[in-house]
Amino acid sequence: MNREGGILSLVLTRVRSGDVGRMPVVLALVVIAVVFQALNPVFLTSRNLSDLLMQCAAMGTISLGIVLVLLIGEIDLSVGSMSGVAAAILTVGAVQLQWPFVLAIGAAVAAGGIVGAVYGLLRSTLGLPSFVVTLAGLLGLLGVQLWVLGDAGSINLPFDSWIVQFAQQMYLPPWLSYVLSAATALAYTATLLSRARRRAAAELESTRTVIIVIRGALLLVGLAGGSWYLNLSRGVGLMFVLFVVLVVVAHLALTRTRWGRSVFAVGGSIEAARRAGIRVDRVVVSVFVLCSVLAATGGILAAARLAAANQSTGAADTNLNAIAAAIIGGASLFGGRGSAFAALLGVVVIQAISSGFTLINLSSSVQYMVTGAVLVFAVALDAVTRRSRLGTGRT
């Protein structure tokens, strides 16, 4: 009883101090799953969940770039338009100009890198607000997209092309999904054990080995169980696996490299980062380049998923959903706090809401209102936890 009381007290203490972690997102996913499953039993079927995860890949990749710019306290309002331009370049290059798909993809990604470099240079050298710069970029890229598509307006990708097959019909073999689940759990456990040993060697408080092993075992059960359930129908889509790989790579870059530490430092305080010897301008440019490259990659995945690109690709609510997913997943609007996994968690919430409302045949108007309410809650929680962290002397 005392042990349970101690754990509860620890949880309450962390919440009061603003250290809520991913708890709100996990609770939101549980509520969404319970509500929509009660309204339509199809929601939690393996086939629907498999499709839901595949739908997460393109938007999640775009949102991952938003997470990066939020970490340095900036914003990019043109990611949707950038994804539309990339999709247009891909389809025009591969279909009309008969380029190899690899060349068309490279051209689309390179375009994203150029646009991001322009944003970063305008922000770091001229001091222009990123809100204004990327808003202007949004309008300009809309024009570029229309110009690239030309009179065709809409261009279809061949259904038998490898990129469309990859986005629509390629799934992991069941045995490989289990192997990857085991490898992920082992890597996670080994990382925690290594960190605990380093902290113990430095005479710092560290997590007990038994707790680490339990966490690794729970992760293995969760991943293997999820893979088994998804394999009852189509399985785990390769496009979703690609998205997860991008998230993991971004996470490692943010947490294990000097560049990643610089990103958090710039987001915490630009002046303090500059005084510490960090080249703030280089960090800003690199983040905007990565954001636009990820937006272009997301546009390529979206075009491959739909097997087409048109004048509305990347338009409508793409920008808003990408930004909303990053914030709902836990990235702070105030900079300096967040994780690459915010893109993964946030986009799953967004797509779960969309899938649920589609299954119960509610209009998109209700979906927008509910998503907006979830976004407001996430921003309010971010503001409250930030105030709590500042109040307790934490940054």
C-alpha positions as CSV (number, residue, x, y, z in Angstrom):
1,M,0.0,0.0,0.0
2,N,2.8,2.4,0.9
3,R,4.6,1.5,-2.4
4,E,1.4,2.3,-4.4
5,G,1.0,5.6,-2.5
6,G,4.6,6.4,-3.2
7,I,4.2,5.8,-6.9
8,L,1.0,7.9,-7.0
9,S,2.7,10.7,-5.1
10,L,5.6,10.6,-7.6
11,V,3.2,10.9,-10.5
12,L,1.3,13.8,-8.9
13,T,4.5,15.6,-8.2
14,R,5.6,15.2,-11.8
15,V,2.3,16.5,-13.1
16,R,2.4,19.6,-10.7
17,S,5.9,20.4,-11.8
18,G,4.9,20.3,-15.5
19,D,6.5,17.0,-16.3
20,V,3.5,15.3,-17.8
21,G,5.4,13.6,-20.6
22,R,3.3,11.8,-23.2
23,M,0.6,11.0,-20.7
24,P,-2.1,13.4,-22.2
25,V,-1.6,12.0,-25.7
26,V,-1.8,8.4,-24.5
27,L,-4.9,9.1,-22.6
28,A,-6.4,10.9,-25.6
29,L,-5.7,7.9,-27.8
30,V,-7.4,5.6,-25.2
31,V,-10.5,7.8,-25.1
32,I,-10.6,8.0,-28.9
33,A,-10.4,4.3,-29.2
34,V,-13.0,3.5,-26.6
35,V,-15.5,6.1,-28.0
36,F,-15.2,5.2,-31.7
37,Q,-15.1,1.4,-31.0
38,A,-18.4,1.8,-29.1
39,L,-19.9,3.7,-32.0
40,N,-18.6,1.4,-34.7
41,P,-16.9,-2.0,-33.9
42,V,-14.9,-1.7,-37.2
43,F,-12.7,1.0,-35.7
44,L,-10.3,-1.3,-33.8
45,T,-10.2,-4.1,-36.5
46,S,-6.8,-5.0,-37.7
47,R,-7.6,-3.9,-41.3
48,N,-8.8,-0.4,-40.2
49,L,-5.8,0.1,-38.0
50,S,-3.4,-1.0,-40.7
51,D,-5.0,1.5,-43.1
52,L,-5.0,4.2,-40.4
53,L,-1.2,3.8,-39.9
54,M,-0.6,3.9,-43.6
55,Q,-2.5,7.2,-43.8
56,C,-0.3,8.6,-41.0
57,A,3.0,8.3,-43.0
58,A,2.7,11.3,-45.3
59,M,1.2,13.8,-42.9
60,G,3.5,12.5,-40.1
61,T,6.6,13.1,-42.2
62,I,5.5,16.7,-42.8
63,S,4.7,17.1,-39.1
64,L,8.2,15.9,-38.2
65,G,9.6,18.9,-39.9
66,I,7.2,21.2,-38.0
67,V,8.5,19.6,-34.7
68,L,12.0,20.6,-35.7
69,V,11.2,24.3,-36.3
70,L,9.0,24.5,-33.2
71,L,12.0,23.3,-31.2
72,I,13.9,26.4,-32.1
73,G,10.9,28.6,-31.4
74,E,10.0,29.2,-35.1
75,I,7.2,28.1,-37.4
76,D,6.8,27.1,-41.1
77,L,3.4,27.8,-42.5
78,S,4.3,26.7,-46.0
79,V,4.8,22.9,-45.5
80,G,1.6,22.0,-47.2
81,S,2.4,24.1,-50.2
82,M,5.9,22.6,-50.3
83,S,4.5,19.1,-50.2
84,G,2.2,20.1,-53.2
85,V,5.2,21.4,-55.2
86,A,7.1,18.2,-54.5
87,A,4.2,16.1,-55.6
88,A,3.9,18.2,-58.8
89,I,7.6,17.8,-59.6
90,L,7.4,14.1,-59.0
91,T,4.5,13.5,-61.3
92,V,5.5,15.9,-64.0
93,G,9.1,14.6,-64.0
94,A,8.2,10.9,-63.9
95,V,5.1,10.9,-66.2
96,Q,5.4,13.9,-68.6
97,L,9.2,14.2,-68.9
98,Q,9.8,10.4,-68.5
99,W,12.5,10.8,-65.9
100,P,13.5,7.8,-63.8
101,F,11.6,7.9,-60.5
102,V,14.8,8.2,-58.5
103,L,15.7,11.4,-60.5
104,A,12.2,12.8,-60.1
105,I,12.2,12.1,-56.3
106,G,15.7,13.7,-56.0
107,A,14.5,16.8,-57.8
108,A,11.5,17.2,-55.5
109,V,13.6,16.7,-52.4
110,A,16.2,19.2,-53.7
111,A,13.5,21.7,-54.3
112,G,12.5,21.4,-50.6
113,G,16.1,21.9,-49.6
114,I,16.5,25.1,-51.6
115,V,13.2,26.6,-50.3
116,G,14.3,25.7,-46.7
117,A,17.7,27.3,-47.2
118,V,16.0,30.5,-48.4
119,Y,13.7,30.6,-45.4
120,G,16.7,30.0,-43.0
121,L,18.9,32.7,-44.6
122,L,16.1,35.3,-44.6
123,R,15.4,34.5,-40.9
124,S,19.0,34.4,-39.7
125,T,20.6,37.2,-41.8
126,L,17.8,39.7,-42.2
127,G,15.9,38.9,-39.0
128,L,12.6,38.5,-40.8
129,P,9.9,36.8,-38.7
130,S,9.5,33.2,-39.8
131,F,5.7,33.7,-39.7
132,V,5.9,36.3,-42.4
133,V,8.6,34.6,-44.5
134,T,6.9,31.2,-44.6
135,L,3.5,32.8,-45.2
136,A,4.9,34.5,-48.3
137,G,6.4,31.2,-49.2
138,L,3.0,29.6,-48.9
139,L,1.6,31.9,-51.5
140,G,4.6,31.7,-53.8
141,L,4.7,27.9,-53.7
142,L,1.0,27.7,-54.6
143,G,1.9,29.6,-57.7
144,V,4.9,27.4,-58.4
145,Q,2.7,24.3,-58.0
146,L,0.2,25.6,-60.5
147,W,3.0,26.5,-62.9
148,V,4.6,23.1,-62.7
149,L,1.4,21.2,-63.3
150,G,0.5,23.5,-66.2
151,D,-2.7,23.0,-68.2
152,A,-2.9,19.3,-67.1
153,G,-4.0,20.3,-63.6
154,S,-4.0,16.6,-62.5
155,I,-1.4,13.9,-63.4
156,N,-1.8,10.3,-62.5
157,L,1.1,8.0,-61.6
158,P,1.2,4.5,-63.1
159,F,-0.4,2.0,-60.7
160,D,2.2,-0.6,-61.5
161,S,5.1,1.8,-60.7
162,W,7.2,0.8,-57.7
163,I,6.5,4.0,-55.8
164,V,2.8,3.5,-56.0
165,Q,3.1,-0.1,-55.0
166,F,5.3,0.9,-52.1
167,A,2.7,3.4,-50.8
168,Q,-0.4,1.2,-51.4
169,Q,0.4,-2.5,-51.3
170,M,3.8,-3.2,-49.7
171,Y,3.7,-4.6,-46.2
172,L,6.3,-6.3,-44.0
173,P,6.3,-10.1,-44.0
174,P,5.0,-11.3,-40.6
175,W,8.3,-12.8,-39.5
176,L,10.1,-9.6,-40.3
177,S,7.7,-7.5,-38.2
178,Y,8.5,-9.8,-35.2
179,V,12.2,-9.6,-35.8
180,L,12.1,-5.8,-36.0
181,S,9.9,-5.7,-32.8
182,A,12.5,-7.8,-30.9
183,A,15.4,-5.7,-32.3
184,T,13.7,-2.4,-31.3
185,A,13.0,-3.7,-27.8
186,L,16.6,-4.9,-27.4
187,A,18.1,-1.7,-28.7
188,Y,15.8,0.3,-26.3
189,T,16.8,-1.8,-23.3
190,A,20.5,-1.7,-24.2
191,T,20.3,2.1,-24.5
192,L,18.7,2.5,-21.1
193,L,21.2,0.1,-19.5
194,S,24.1,2.0,-21.0
195,R,22.8,5.3,-19.8
196,A,22.2,3.9,-16.3
197,R,25.8,2.7,-16.2
198,R,27.2,6.1,-17.2
199,R,25.1,7.8,-14.6
200,A,26.1,5.3,-11.9
201,A,29.8,5.8,-12.8
202,A,29.3,9.5,-12.4
203,E,27.6,8.9,-9.0
204,L,24.3,10.3,-10.3
205,E,20.9,8.8,-9.6
206,S,20.1,6.1,-12.2
207,T,17.2,3.8,-13.1
208,R,17.4,0.3,-11.5
209,T,18.2,-2.5,-13.9
210,V,15.1,-4.4,-13.0
211,I,12.9,-1.4,-14.0
212,I,14.8,-1.1,-17.3
213,V,14.3,-4.8,-18.1
214,I,10.6,-4.5,-17.3
215,R,10.3,-1.5,-19.6
216,G,12.0,-3.4,-22.4
217,A,9.8,-6.5,-21.9
218,L,6.7,-4.3,-22.0
219,L,7.8,-2.7,-25.2
220,L,8.5,-6.1,-26.7
221,V,5.1,-7.3,-25.8
222,G,3.5,-4.2,-27.1
223,L,5.3,-4.2,-30.4
224,A,5.0,-7.9,-31.0
225,G,1.4,-7.9,-30.0
226,G,0.6,-5.0,-32.3
227,S,2.4,-6.7,-35.2
228,W,0.5,-9.9,-34.6
229,Y,-2.8,-8.1,-34.6
230,L,-2.0,-6.1,-37.7
231,N,-0.8,-9.2,-39.4
232,L,-4.3,-10.7,-39.1
233,S,-5.2,-8.6,-42.1
234,R,-2.7,-6.7,-44.2
235,G,0.1,-6.2,-41.7
236,V,2.5,-3.3,-41.1
237,G,2.9,-1.1,-44.2
238,L,6.3,-0.3,-45.5
239,M,5.5,3.4,-45.9
240,F,4.6,3.6,-42.2
241,V,7.9,1.8,-41.3
242,L,9.7,4.5,-43.4
243,F,8.0,7.2,-41.4
244,V,8.9,5.5,-38.0
245,V,12.5,5.2,-39.2
246,L,12.6,9.0,-40.0
247,V,11.2,9.7,-36.5
248,V,13.9,7.5,-34.9
249,V,16.7,9.0,-36.9
250,A,15.5,12.5,-36.0
251,H,15.2,11.5,-32.3
252,L,18.8,10.2,-32.3
253,A,20.0,13.3,-34.0
254,L,18.3,15.5,-31.5
255,T,19.4,13.6,-28.4
256,R,22.8,12.2,-29.4
257,T,24.6,14.8,-31.5
258,R,26.0,18.3,-30.9
259,W,23.6,19.6,-33.5
260,G,20.7,18.3,-31.5
261,R,21.9,19.9,-28.3
262,S,22.3,23.2,-30.2
263,V,18.7,23.0,-31.5
264,F,17.4,22.7,-27.9
265,A,19.7,25.5,-26.8
266,V,18.6,27.9,-29.5
267,G,15.0,27.1,-28.7
268,G,15.6,27.7,-25.0
269,S,17.3,31.1,-25.4
270,I,19.0,32.4,-28.6
271,E,21.1,34.9,-26.7
272,A,22.3,32.3,-24.2
273,A,23.1,29.9,-27.1
274,R,25.1,32.6,-28.9
275,R,27.1,33.4,-25.8
276,A,27.8,29.7,-25.4
277,G,29.5,29.7,-28.8
278,I,26.7,28.1,-30.8
279,R,26.4,29.2,-34.4
280,V,22.8,30.1,-34.2
281,D,22.5,31.1,-37.9
282,R,23.7,27.7,-39.0
283,V,21.3,25.9,-36.7
284,V,18.4,28.0,-37.9
285,V,19.2,27.4,-41.6
286,S,19.8,23.6,-41.1
287,V,16.4,23.3,-39.3
288,F,14.5,25.1,-42.0
289,V,16.2,23.0,-44.7
290,L,15.3,19.8,-42.9
291,C,11.7,21.0,-42.4
292,S,11.2,21.7,-46.1
293,V,12.9,18.5,-47.1
294,L,10.6,16.5,-44.9
295,A,7.6,18.5,-46.3
296,A,8.7,17.5,-49.8
297,T,9.2,13.9,-48.7
298,G,5.7,13.9,-47.2
299,G,4.3,15.3,-50.5
300,I,6.0,12.5,-52.4
301,L,4.5,9.9,-50.1
302,A,1.1,11.5,-50.4
303,A,1.2,11.6,-54.2
304,A,2.3,7.9,-54.2
305,R,-0.5,7.0,-51.8
306,L,-3.1,8.6,-54.1
307,A,-1.2,7.7,-57.3
308,A,-1.8,11.3,-58.5
309,A,-1.0,14.9,-57.9
310,N,-3.3,17.8,-58.7
311,Q,-3.8,21.5,-57.9
312,S,-5.3,20.7,-54.5
313,T,-2.5,18.4,-53.4
314,G,-1.0,19.9,-50.2
315,A,-3.7,22.5,-49.9
316,A,-6.9,22.6,-47.8
317,D,-6.0,21.5,-44.2
318,T,-2.5,20.0,-44.8
319,N,-0.7,22.9,-43.1
320,L,-3.1,23.0,-40.2
321,N,-3.1,19.3,-39.6
322,A,0.7,19.1,-39.7
323,I,1.1,21.9,-37.2
324,A,-1.7,20.5,-35.0
325,A,-0.2,17.0,-35.0
326,A,3.2,18.4,-33.8
327,I,1.6,20.4,-31.0
328,I,-0.9,17.7,-29.9
329,G,2.0,15.3,-29.8
330,G,3.8,17.4,-27.3
331,A,6.1,19.9,-29.1
332,S,6.0,23.3,-27.4
333,L,5.0,26.4,-29.2
334,F,7.5,28.3,-27.0
335,G,10.5,26.4,-28.3
336,G,13.2,24.3,-26.6
337,R,10.9,21.5,-25.5
338,G,9.6,18.5,-27.4
339,S,10.6,15.3,-29.1
340,A,10.6,13.8,-32.6
341,F,8.1,11.3,-31.3
342,A,5.6,14.2,-31.0
343,A,5.0,13.9,-34.8
344,L,4.2,10.2,-34.5
345,L,1.9,10.5,-31.5
346,G,0.2,13.6,-32.8
347,V,-0.5,12.4,-36.3
348,V,-2.0,9.1,-34.9
349,V,-4.4,11.2,-32.9
350,I,-5.3,13.3,-35.9
351,Q,-5.8,10.3,-38.2
352,A,-7.7,8.3,-35.5
353,I,-10.2,11.2,-35.2
354,S,-10.5,11.3,-39.0
355,S,-11.0,7.6,-39.4
356,G,-13.5,7.4,-36.5
357,F,-15.7,10.2,-38.0
358,T,-15.5,8.6,-41.4
359,L,-16.7,5.3,-40.0
360,I,-19.7,6.8,-38.2
361,N,-20.5,9.0,-41.3
362,L,-20.3,12.4,-39.6
363,S,-19.5,15.4,-41.6
364,S,-16.1,16.9,-41.9
365,S,-17.3,20.0,-40.1
366,V,-17.6,18.0,-36.9
367,Q,-14.2,16.6,-37.4
368,Y,-12.7,20.0,-37.8
369,M,-14.4,21.2,-34.6
370,V,-13.2,18.3,-32.6
371,T,-9.7,18.5,-33.9
372,G,-9.7,22.2,-33.1
373,A,-10.8,21.5,-29.6
374,V,-8.1,18.9,-29.1
375,L,-5.5,21.5,-30.4
376,V,-6.7,24.2,-28.0
377,F,-6.5,21.7,-25.1
378,A,-2.9,20.8,-26.2
379,V,-1.8,24.4,-26.4
380,A,-3.5,25.2,-23.0
381,L,-1.7,22.2,-21.5
382,D,1.6,23.4,-22.9
383,A,1.1,26.9,-21.5
384,V,0.1,25.5,-18.0
385,T,3.0,23.0,-17.8
386,R,5.5,25.7,-19.0
387,R,4.2,28.0,-16.2
388,S,4.6,25.2,-13.7
389,R,8.1,24.4,-14.9
390,L,9.1,28.1,-14.6
391,G,7.5,28.3,-11.2
392,T,9.5,25.4,-9.9
393,G,12.7,26.8,-11.4
394,R,12.9,24.3,-14.3
395,T,13.7,25.3,-17.9
